[in-house]
Amino acid sequence: MGLTKSEIFTEEQNQIANIAKAFGHPARVAILQYLFKINSCICGDLVEEIGLAQPTISQHLKELKNIGLIKGNIEGTSICYCINKDNWSKMKTIVSEFLNQDLNENINCC
């Protein structure tokens, strides 16, 4: 596998790419939607709700946690997950600024 050379890009460009990667798998989108729907921390419900194997769910949770969109707390022998509200707000700002870019109306291309 080739190197991404992420160091040659800005922090914002890397953040947008990481967010896009997180949203790039339907299981991660489904996990986020479920966490918003229940509006609380969950432990074991995701396997049943999403319909994937526990190791697969764990890997998707790890990806979402690594970029900070969710957080997890240890409760007994389980880890409970919920949306990281502060990071979710930051992510929305970053993505909104990126998506709200508009082309100059005077440009005549293609």
N, CA, C and O atoms as CSV, one atom per row, in Angstrom:
chain,resi,resn,atom,element,x,y,z
A,1,MET,N,N,0.848,-1.177,0.000
A,1,MET,CA,C,0.000,0.000,0.000
A,1,MET,C,C,0.890,1.236,0.000
A,1,MET,O,O,1.884,1.279,0.724
A,2,GLY,N,N,0.550,2.230,-0.793
A,2,GLY,CA,C,1.339,3.449,-0.898
A,2,GLY,C,C,1.138,4.382,0.282
A,2,GLY,O,O,0.164,4.278,1.028
A,3,LEU,N,N,2.082,5.290,0.430
A,3,LEU,CA,C,1.989,6.288,1.482
A,3,LEU,C,C,0.981,7.358,1.088
A,3,LEU,O,O,0.833,7.674,-0.093
A,4,THR,N,N,0.288,7.916,2.081
A,4,THR,CA,C,-0.712,8.940,1.782
A,4,THR,C,C,-0.094,10.316,1.674
A,4,THR,O,O,-0.705,11.224,1.111
A,5,LYS,N,N,1.113,10.488,2.204
A,5,LYS,CA,C,1.785,11.785,2.223
A,5,LYS,C,C,0.900,12.858,2.836
A,5,LYS,O,O,0.883,14.001,2.379
A,6,SER,N,N,0.166,12.479,3.877
A,6,SER,CA,C,-0.761,13.427,4.508
A,6,SER,C,C,-0.059,14.643,5.068
A,6,SER,O,O,-0.691,15.681,5.264
A,7,GLU,N,N,1.239,14.541,5.330
A,7,GLU,CA,C,1.963,15.681,5.892
A,7,GLU,C,C,2.107,16.843,4.914
A,7,GLU,O,O,2.423,17.958,5.327
A,8,ILE,N,N,1.879,16.597,3.619
A,8,ILE,CA,C,1.998,17.699,2.657
A,8,ILE,C,C,0.700,18.504,2.537
A,8,ILE,O,O,0.653,19.516,1.837
A,9,PHE,N,N,-0.356,18.046,3.227
A,9,PHE,CA,C,-1.640,18.727,3.173
A,9,PHE,C,C,-1.892,19.472,4.469
A,9,PHE,O,O,-1.276,19.180,5.494
A,10,THR,N,N,-2.800,20.436,4.421
A,10,THR,CA,C,-3.099,21.213,5.620
A,10,THR,C,C,-3.835,20.356,6.635
A,10,THR,O,O,-4.376,19.298,6.311
A,11,GLU,N,N,-3.842,20.832,7.855
A,11,GLU,CA,C,-4.579,20.132,8.917
A,11,GLU,C,C,-6.061,20.041,8.558
A,11,GLU,O,O,-6.696,19.009,8.775
A,12,GLU,N,N,-6.602,21.118,8.011
A,12,GLU,CA,C,-8.018,21.121,7.623
A,12,GLU,C,C,-8.292,20.094,6.524
A,12,GLU,O,O,-9.297,19.385,6.584
A,13,GLN,N,N,-7.424,20.004,5.532
A,13,GLN,CA,C,-7.608,19.029,4.457
A,13,GLN,C,C,-7.566,17.606,5.005
A,13,GLN,O,O,-8.351,16.755,4.587
A,14,ASN,N,N,-6.662,17.347,5.930
A,14,ASN,CA,C,-6.584,16.028,6.549
A,14,ASN,C,C,-7.819,15.734,7.392
A,14,ASN,O,O,-8.304,14.603,7.408
A,15,GLN,N,N,-8.332,16.744,8.095
A,15,GLN,CA,C,-9.542,16.554,8.898
A,15,GLN,C,C,-10.728,16.211,8.008
A,15,GLN,O,O,-11.480,15.283,8.308
A,16,ILE,N,N,-10.901,16.942,6.931
A,16,ILE,CA,C,-12.012,16.688,6.010
A,16,ILE,C,C,-11.895,15.280,5.427
A,16,ILE,O,O,-12.896,14.571,5.319
A,17,ALA,N,N,-10.693,14.872,5.054
A,17,ALA,CA,C,-10.490,13.533,4.502
A,17,ALA,C,C,-10.818,12.456,5.537
A,17,ALA,O,O,-11.424,11.439,5.199
A,18,ASN,N,N,-10.424,12.669,6.786
A,18,ASN,CA,C,-10.725,11.696,7.841
A,18,ASN,C,C,-12.222,11.605,8.112
A,18,ASN,O,O,-12.749,10.520,8.356
A,19,ILE,N,N,-12.894,12.731,8.069
A,19,ILE,CA,C,-14.347,12.741,8.266
A,19,ILE,C,C,-15.021,12.002,7.108
A,19,ILE,O,O,-15.925,11.193,7.317
A,20,ALA,N,N,-14.569,12.290,5.887
A,20,ALA,CA,C,-15.139,11.620,4.715
A,20,ALA,C,C,-14.908,10.112,4.797
A,20,ALA,O,O,-15.780,9.328,4.422
A,21,LYS,N,N,-13.741,9.709,5.285
A,21,LYS,CA,C,-13.458,8.275,5.446
A,21,LYS,C,C,-14.421,7.654,6.457
A,21,LYS,O,O,-14.922,6.549,6.246
A,22,ALA,N,N,-14.678,8.368,7.552
A,22,ALA,CA,C,-15.594,7.854,8.575
A,22,ALA,C,C,-16.997,7.672,7.999
A,22,ALA,O,O,-17.677,6.698,8.319
A,23,PHE,N,N,-17.426,8.595,7.163
A,23,PHE,CA,C,-18.752,8.512,6.554
A,23,PHE,C,C,-18.751,7.608,5.325
A,23,PHE,O,O,-19.801,7.376,4.727
A,24,GLY,N,N,-17.583,7.097,4.944
A,24,GLY,CA,C,-17.447,6.302,3.735
A,24,GLY,C,C,-17.906,4.861,3.856
A,24,GLY,O,O,-17.837,4.110,2.884
A,25,HIS,N,N,-18.369,4.465,5.024
A,25,HIS,CA,C,-18.879,3.097,5.174
A,25,HIS,C,C,-20.289,3.168,5.765
A,25,HIS,O,O,-20.496,3.837,6.778
A,26,PRO,N,N,-21.250,2.493,5.154
A,26,PRO,CA,C,-22.632,2.584,5.631
A,26,PRO,C,C,-22.822,2.091,7.064
A,26,PRO,O,O,-23.735,2.546,7.754
A,27,ALA,N,N,-21.978,1.172,7.521
A,27,ALA,CA,C,-22.109,0.697,8.905
A,27,ALA,C,C,-21.801,1.825,9.888
A,27,ALA,O,O,-22.467,1.950,10.916
A,28,ARG,N,N,-20.799,2.645,9.579
A,28,ARG,CA,C,-20.464,3.759,10.479
A,28,ARG,C,C,-21.564,4.815,10.460
A,28,ARG,O,O,-21.876,5.412,11.490
A,29,VAL,N,N,-22.145,5.041,9.298
A,29,VAL,CA,C,-23.282,5.972,9.213
A,29,VAL,C,C,-24.442,5.432,10.044
A,29,VAL,O,O,-25.080,6.182,10.782
A,30,ALA,N,N,-24.717,4.142,9.927
A,30,ALA,CA,C,-25.809,3.522,10.692
A,30,ALA,C,C,-25.541,3.604,12.192
A,30,ALA,O,O,-26.464,3.853,12.967
A,31,ILE,N,N,-24.307,3.402,12.609
A,31,ILE,CA,C,-23.958,3.499,14.023
A,31,ILE,C,C,-24.218,4.911,14.536
A,31,ILE,O,O,-24.817,5.088,15.596
A,32,LEU,N,N,-23.771,5.907,13.790
A,32,LEU,CA,C,-24.000,7.298,14.204
A,32,LEU,C,C,-25.490,7.612,14.263
A,32,LEU,O,O,-25.955,8.235,15.218
A,33,GLN,N,N,-26.238,7.189,13.257
A,33,GLN,CA,C,-27.683,7.436,13.259
A,33,GLN,C,C,-28.348,6.791,14.470
A,33,GLN,O,O,-29.229,7.389,15.089
A,34,TYR,N,N,-27.933,5.586,14.806
A,34,TYR,CA,C,-28.520,4.901,15.961
A,34,TYR,C,C,-28.177,5.630,17.255
A,34,TYR,O,O,-29.034,5.784,18.124
A,35,LEU,N,N,-26.935,6.077,17.388
A,35,LEU,CA,C,-26.540,6.809,18.594
A,35,LEU,C,C,-27.338,8.103,18.747
A,35,LEU,O,O,-27.704,8.483,19.859
A,36,PHE,N,N,-27.606,8.780,17.625
A,36,PHE,CA,C,-28.438,9.988,17.694
A,36,PHE,C,C,-29.880,9.641,18.041
A,36,PHE,O,O,-30.533,10.359,18.799
A,37,LYS,N,N,-30.370,8.547,17.487
A,37,LYS,CA,C,-31.760,8.143,17.708
A,37,LYS,C,C,-32.023,7.834,19.176
A,37,LYS,O,O,-33.040,8.254,19.728
A,38,ILE,N,N,-31.118,7.105,19.807
A,38,ILE,CA,C,-31.361,6.732,21.197
A,38,ILE,C,C,-30.943,7.818,22.167
A,38,ILE,O,O,-31.381,7.835,23.317
A,39,ASN,N,N,-30.076,8.745,21.694
A,39,ASN,CA,C,-29.687,9.922,22.475
A,39,ASN,C,C,-29.129,9.555,23.859
A,39,ASN,O,O,-29.356,10.272,24.833
A,40,SER,N,N,-28.408,8.449,23.934
A,40,SER,CA,C,-27.763,8.046,25.185
A,40,SER,C,C,-26.647,7.072,24.859
A,40,SER,O,O,-26.452,6.706,23.700
A,41,CYS,N,N,-25.927,6.660,25.862
A,41,CYS,CA,C,-24.861,5.678,25.670
A,41,CYS,C,C,-25.451,4.280,25.513
A,41,CYS,O,O,-26.453,3.936,26.140
A,42,ILE,N,N,-24.813,3.496,24.674
A,42,ILE,CA,C,-25.232,2.118,24.486
A,42,ILE,C,C,-24.032,1.200,24.648
A,42,ILE,O,O,-22.892,1.606,24.420
A,43,CYS,N,N,-24.289,-0.007,25.033
A,43,CYS,CA,C,-23.203,-0.978,25.196
A,43,CYS,C,C,-23.287,-2.079,24.142
A,43,CYS,O,O,-22.496,-2.084,23.199
A,44,GLY,N,N,-24.210,-2.993,24.280
A,44,GLY,CA,C,-24.242,-4.153,23.408
A,44,GLY,C,C,-25.306,-4.124,22.341
A,44,GLY,O,O,-25.415,-5.082,21.576
A,45,ASP,N,N,-26.083,-3.092,22.251
A,45,ASP,CA,C,-27.224,-3.049,21.341
A,45,ASP,C,C,-26.833,-2.975,19.861
A,45,ASP,O,O,-27.631,-3.342,18.999
A,46,LEU,N,N,-25.637,-2.514,19.559
A,46,LEU,CA,C,-25.286,-2.250,18.167
A,46,LEU,C,C,-25.230,-3.509,17.303
A,46,LEU,O,O,-25.630,-3.474,16.139
A,47,VAL,N,N,-24.750,-4.593,17.843
A,47,VAL,CA,C,-24.669,-5.823,17.047
A,47,VAL,C,C,-26.060,-6.224,16.583
A,47,VAL,O,O,-26.260,-6.559,15.415
A,48,GLU,N,N,-27.008,-6.191,17.487
A,48,GLU,CA,C,-28.382,-6.546,17.142
A,48,GLU,C,C,-29.001,-5.505,16.209
A,48,GLU,O,O,-29.683,-5.862,15.248
A,49,GLU,N,N,-28.773,-4.251,16.478
A,49,GLU,CA,C,-29.373,-3.166,15.690
A,49,GLU,C,C,-28.814,-3.106,14.268
A,49,GLU,O,O,-29.577,-2.977,13.311
A,50,ILE,N,N,-27.500,-3.199,14.120
A,50,ILE,CA,C,-26.864,-3.035,12.820
A,50,ILE,C,C,-26.853,-4.348,12.032
A,50,ILE,O,O,-26.948,-4.335,10.805
A,51,GLY,N,N,-26.738,-5.469,12.728
A,51,GLY,CA,C,-26.773,-6.755,12.059
A,51,GLY,C,C,-25.421,-7.252,11.571
A,51,GLY,O,O,-25.358,-8.116,10.698
A,52,LEU,N,N,-24.352,-6.721,12.119
A,52,LEU,CA,C,-23.015,-7.196,11.776
A,52,LEU,C,C,-22.403,-7.901,12.979
A,52,LEU,O,O,-22.884,-7.757,14.103
A,53,ALA,N,N,-21.345,-8.659,12.739
A,53,ALA,CA,C,-20.673,-9.388,13.811
A,53,ALA,C,C,-20.013,-8.422,14.794
A,53,ALA,O,O,-19.646,-7.305,14.430
A,54,GLN,N,N,-19.866,-8.864,16.040
A,54,GLN,CA,C,-19.265,-8.039,17.086
A,54,GLN,C,C,-17.881,-7.498,16.707
A,54,GLN,O,O,-17.630,-6.311,16.919
A,55,PRO,N,N,-16.970,-8.315,16.155
A,55,PRO,CA,C,-15.659,-7.769,15.787
A,55,PRO,C,C,-15.746,-6.671,14.721
A,55,PRO,O,O,-14.974,-5.712,14.739
A,56,THR,N,N,-16.691,-6.825,13.799
A,56,THR,CA,C,-16.880,-5.812,12.749
A,56,THR,C,C,-17.395,-4.512,13.355
A,56,THR,O,O,-16.894,-3.435,13.034
A,57,ILE,N,N,-18.390,-4.609,14.227
A,57,ILE,CA,C,-18.914,-3.425,14.915
A,57,ILE,C,C,-17.804,-2.761,15.723
A,57,ILE,O,O,-17.667,-1.537,15.710
A,58,SER,N,N,-17.015,-3.565,16.423
A,58,SER,CA,C,-15.921,-3.016,17.234
A,58,SER,C,C,-14.931,-2.240,16.379
A,58,SER,O,O,-14.449,-1.186,16.793
A,59,GLN,N,N,-14.626,-2.748,15.196
A,59,GLN,CA,C,-13.698,-2.039,14.302
A,59,GLN,C,C,-14.287,-0.709,13.843
A,59,GLN,O,O,-13.576,0.295,13.792
A,60,HIS,N,N,-15.564,-0.689,13.512
A,60,HIS,CA,C,-16.202,0.560,13.091
A,60,HIS,C,C,-16.264,1.551,14.257
A,60,HIS,O,O,-16.051,2.748,14.062
A,61,LEU,N,N,-16.549,1.069,15.448
A,61,LEU,CA,C,-16.553,1.939,16.628
A,61,LEU,C,C,-15.165,2.527,16.868
A,61,LEU,O,O,-15.027,3.697,17.224
A,62,LYS,N,N,-14.152,1.709,16.672
A,62,LYS,CA,C,-12.773,2.177,16.843
A,62,LYS,C,C,-12.467,3.313,15.872
A,62,LYS,O,O,-11.863,4.314,16.256
A,63,GLU,N,N,-12.883,3.161,14.617
A,63,GLU,CA,C,-12.652,4.211,13.616
A,63,GLU,C,C,-13.362,5.512,14.004
A,63,GLU,O,O,-12.784,6.596,13.917
A,64,LEU,N,N,-14.609,5.390,14.430
A,64,LEU,CA,C,-15.366,6.587,14.830
A,64,LEU,C,C,-14.775,7.231,16.075
A,64,LEU,O,O,-14.772,8.455,16.207
A,65,LYS,N,N,-14.285,6.421,16.967
A,65,LYS,CA,C,-13.676,6.946,18.193
A,65,LYS,C,C,-12.330,7.598,17.884
A,65,LYS,O,O,-11.996,8.629,18.468
A,66,ASN,N,N,-11.556,7.008,16.974
A,66,ASN,CA,C,-10.248,7.560,16.621
A,66,ASN,C,C,-10.335,8.974,16.065
A,66,ASN,O,O,-9.451,9.794,16.314
A,67,ILE,N,N,-11.384,9.264,15.322
A,67,ILE,CA,C,-11.508,10.632,14.804
A,67,ILE,C,C,-12.310,11.525,15.747
A,67,ILE,O,O,-12.487,12.715,15.485
A,68,GLY,N,N,-12.790,10.949,16.839
A,68,GLY,CA,C,-13.411,11.748,17.880
A,68,GLY,C,C,-14.893,12.010,17.738
A,68,GLY,O,O,-15.437,12.831,18.476
A,69,LEU,N,N,-15.574,11.336,16.807
A,69,LEU,CA,C,-17.004,11.580,16.652
A,69,LEU,C,C,-17.827,10.906,17.740
A,69,LEU,O,O,-18.936,11.343,18.049
A,70,ILE,N,N,-17.278,9.835,18.322
A,70,ILE,CA,C,-17.946,9.183,19.452
A,70,ILE,C,C,-16.949,9.064,20.594
A,70,ILE,O,O,-15.740,9.193,20.401
A,71,LYS,N,N,-17.472,8.818,21.773
A,71,LYS,CA,C,-16.608,8.544,22.913
A,71,LYS,C,C,-17.165,7.341,23.641
A,71,LYS,O,O,-18.348,7.020,23.533
A,72,GLY,N,N,-16.296,6.682,24.383
A,72,GLY,CA,C,-16.700,5.485,25.094
A,72,GLY,C,C,-16.277,5.525,26.544
A,72,GLY,O,O,-15.197,6.010,26.879
A,73,ASN,N,N,-17.134,5.015,27.392
A,73,ASN,CA,C,-16.856,4.934,28.822
A,73,ASN,C,C,-16.990,3.491,29.261
A,73,ASN,O,O,-17.903,2.780,28.843
A,74,ILE,N,N,-16.071,3.073,30.106
A,74,ILE,CA,C,-16.122,1.707,30.622
A,74,ILE,C,C,-17.119,1.653,31.770
A,74,ILE,O,O,-17.017,2.405,32.740
A,75,GLU,N,N,-18.083,0.751,31.640
A,75,GLU,CA,C,-19.084,0.520,32.684
A,75,GLU,C,C,-19.103,-0.972,32.978
A,75,GLU,O,O,-19.692,-1.754,32.232
A,76,GLY,N,N,-18.460,-1.356,34.062
A,76,GLY,CA,C,-18.348,-2.775,34.391
A,76,GLY,C,C,-17.471,-3.464,33.376
A,76,GLY,O,O,-16.316,-3.081,33.186
A,77,THR,N,N,-18.008,-4.483,32.718
A,77,THR,CA,C,-17.241,-5.198,31.696
A,77,THR,C,C,-17.568,-4.707,30.288
A,77,THR,O,O,-17.094,-5.289,29.312
A,78,SER,N,N,-18.357,-3.665,30.165
A,78,SER,CA,C,-18.761,-3.157,28.860
A,78,SER,C,C,-18.216,-1.753,28.629
A,78,SER,O,O,-17.905,-1.023,29.569
A,79,ILE,N,N,-18.112,-1.402,27.371
A,79,ILE,CA,C,-17.795,-0.030,26.996
A,79,ILE,C,C,-19.055,0.555,26.377
A,79,ILE,O,O,-19.603,-0.006,25.428
A,80,CYS,N,N,-19.510,1.669,26.908
A,80,CYS,CA,C,-20.716,2.321,26.403
A,80,CYS,C,C,-20.315,3.507,25.537
A,80,CYS,O,O,-19.430,4.283,25.898
A,81,TYR,N,N,-20.973,3.636,24.395
A,81,TYR,CA,C,-20.624,4.664,23.422
A,81,TYR,C,C,-21.736,5.684,23.269
A,81,TYR,O,O,-22.919,5.376,23.417
A,82,CYS,N,N,-21.317,6.931,22.964
A,82,CYS,CA,C,-22.263,8.000,22.651
A,82,CYS,C,C,-21.564,9.018,21.751
A,82,CYS,O,O,-20.345,8.981,21.586
A,83,ILE,N,N,-22.340,9.912,21.178
A,83,ILE,CA,C,-21.805,10.973,20.325
A,83,ILE,C,C,-20.975,11.929,21.181
A,83,ILE,O,O,-21.385,12.307,22.278
A,84,ASN,N,N,-19.814,12.313,20.673
A,84,ASN,CA,C,-19.001,13.331,21.321
A,84,ASN,C,C,-19.518,14.685,20.823
A,84,ASN,O,O,-19.166,15.120,19.727
A,85,LYS,N,N,-20.344,15.340,21.619
A,85,LYS,CA,C,-21.056,16.547,21.186
A,85,LYS,C,C,-20.122,17.657,20.736
A,85,LYS,O,O,-20.377,18.306,19.722
A,86,ASP,N,N,-19.036,17.886,21.480
A,86,ASP,CA,C,-18.104,18.964,21.118
A,86,ASP,C,C,-17.451,18.696,19.772
A,86,ASP,O,O,-17.397,19.577,18.914
A,87,ASN,N,N,-16.956,17.484,19.590
A,87,ASN,CA,C,-16.302,17.156,18.327
A,87,ASN,C,C,-17.291,17.082,17.172
A,87,ASN,O,O,-16.940,17.392,16.034
A,88,TRP,N,N,-18.527,16.672,17.455
A,88,TRP,CA,C,-19.546,16.651,16.402
A,88,TRP,C,C,-19.805,18.076,15.898
A,88,TRP,O,O,-19.928,18.304,14.695
A,89,SER,N,N,-19.884,19.017,16.819
A,89,SER,CA,C,-20.094,20.421,16.437
A,89,SER,C,C,-18.920,20.956,15.621
A,89,SER,O,O,-19.118,21.662,14.632
A,90,LYS,N,N,-17.708,20.623,16.032
A,90,LYS,CA,C,-16.517,21.051,15.277
A,90,LYS,C,C,-16.522,20.456,13.882
A,90,LYS,O,O,-16.219,21.139,12.903
A,91,MET,N,N,-16.873,19.157,13.795
A,91,MET,CA,C,-16.914,18.492,12.505
A,91,MET,C,C,-17.943,19.153,11.591
A,91,MET,O,O,-17.680,19.358,10.406
A,92,LYS,N,N,-19.102,19.482,12.132
A,92,LYS,CA,C,-20.139,20.132,11.322
A,92,LYS,C,C,-19.643,21.464,10.771
A,92,LYS,O,O,-19.918,21.797,9.619
A,93,THR,N,N,-18.923,22.219,11.576
A,93,THR,CA,C,-18.392,23.506,11.132
A,93,THR,C,C,-17.388,23.309,9.999
A,93,THR,O,O,-17.458,23.989,8.975
A,94,ILE,N,N,-16.459,22.381,10.187
A,94,ILE,CA,C,-15.429,22.112,9.170
A,94,ILE,C,C,-16.063,21.678,7.855
A,94,ILE,O,O,-15.716,22.197,6.794
A,95,VAL,N,N,-16.989,20.731,7.921
A,95,VAL,CA,C,-17.612,20.208,6.709
A,95,VAL,C,C,-18.518,21.260,6.063
A,95,VAL,O,O,-18.555,21.377,4.838
A,96,SER,N,N,-19.243,22.018,6.876
A,96,SER,CA,C,-20.123,23.063,6.329
A,96,SER,C,C,-19.329,24.111,5.573
A,96,SER,O,O,-19.725,24.520,4.481
A,97,GLU,N,N,-18.209,24.554,6.140
A,97,GLU,CA,C,-17.377,25.546,5.454
A,97,GLU,C,C,-16.864,24.993,4.133
A,97,GLU,O,O,-16.812,25.708,3.133
A,98,PHE,N,N,-16.486,23.718,4.131
A,98,PHE,CA,C,-15.995,23.088,2.906
A,98,PHE,C,C,-17.108,22.977,1.861
A,98,PHE,O,O,-16.905,23.313,0.694
A,99,LEU,N,N,-18.276,22.507,2.283
A,99,LEU,CA,C,-19.379,22.301,1.344
A,99,LEU,C,C,-20.055,23.593,0.902
A,99,LEU,O,O,-20.721,23.619,-0.134
A,100,ASN,N,N,-19.895,24.647,1.661
A,100,ASN,CA,C,-20.536,25.915,1.322
A,100,ASN,C,C,-19.703,26.772,0.375
A,100,ASN,O,O,-20.055,27.920,0.103
A,101,GLN,N,N,-18.615,26.226,-0.123
A,101,GLN,CA,C,-17.830,26.956,-1.117
A,101,GLN,C,C,-18.642,27.018,-2.407
A,101,GLN,O,O,-19.302,26.050,-2.786
A,102,ASP,N,N,-18.585,28.152,-3.066
A,102,ASP,CA,C,-19.304,28.303,-4.327
A,102,ASP,C,C,-18.342,28.762,-5.417
A,102,ASP,O,O,-17.354,29.449,-5.156
A,103,LEU,N,N,-18.653,28.369,-6.620
A,103,LEU,CA,C,-17.867,28.826,-7.758
A,103,LEU,C,C,-18.212,30.268,-8.078
A,103,LEU,O,O,-19.344,30.714,-7.888
A,104,ASN,N,N,-17.235,30.967,-8.556
A,104,ASN,CA,C,-17.461,32.324,-9.026
A,104,ASN,C,C,-18.373,32.238,-10.252
A,104,ASN,O,O,-18.082,31.490,-11.185
A,105,GLU,N,N,-19.446,32.977,-10.257
A,105,GLU,CA,C,-20.430,32.912,-11.355
A,105,GLU,C,C,-19.840,33.323,-12.697
A,105,GLU,O,O,-20.382,32.968,-13.744
A,106,ASN,N,N,-18.732,34.070,-12.681
A,106,ASN,CA,C,-18.141,34.545,-13.915
A,106,ASN,C,C,-17.220,33.526,-14.561
A,106,ASN,O,O,-16.756,33.740,-15.681
A,107,ILE,N,N,-16.947,32.422,-13.879
A,107,ILE,CA,C,-16.057,31.415,-14.453
A,107,ILE,C,C,-16.818,30.602,-15.485
A,107,ILE,O,O,-17.908,30.092,-15.227
A,108,ASN,N,N,-16.212,30.494,-16.665
A,108,ASN,CA,C,-16.809,29.714,-17.746
A,108,ASN,C,C,-15.890,28.533,-18.012
A,108,ASN,O,O,-14.912,28.639,-18.753
A,109,CYS,N,N,-16.218,27.418,-17.401
A,109,CYS,CA,C,-15.357,26.236,-17.505
A,109,CYS,C,C,-16.150,25.069,-18.074
A,109,CYS,O,O,-17.313,24.863,-17.726
A,110,CYS,N,N,-15.521,24.325,-18.935
A,110,CYS,CA,C,-16.073,23.113,-19.547
A,110,CYS,C,C,-17.436,23.378,-20.116
A,110,CYS,O,O,-18.060,22.475,-20.672
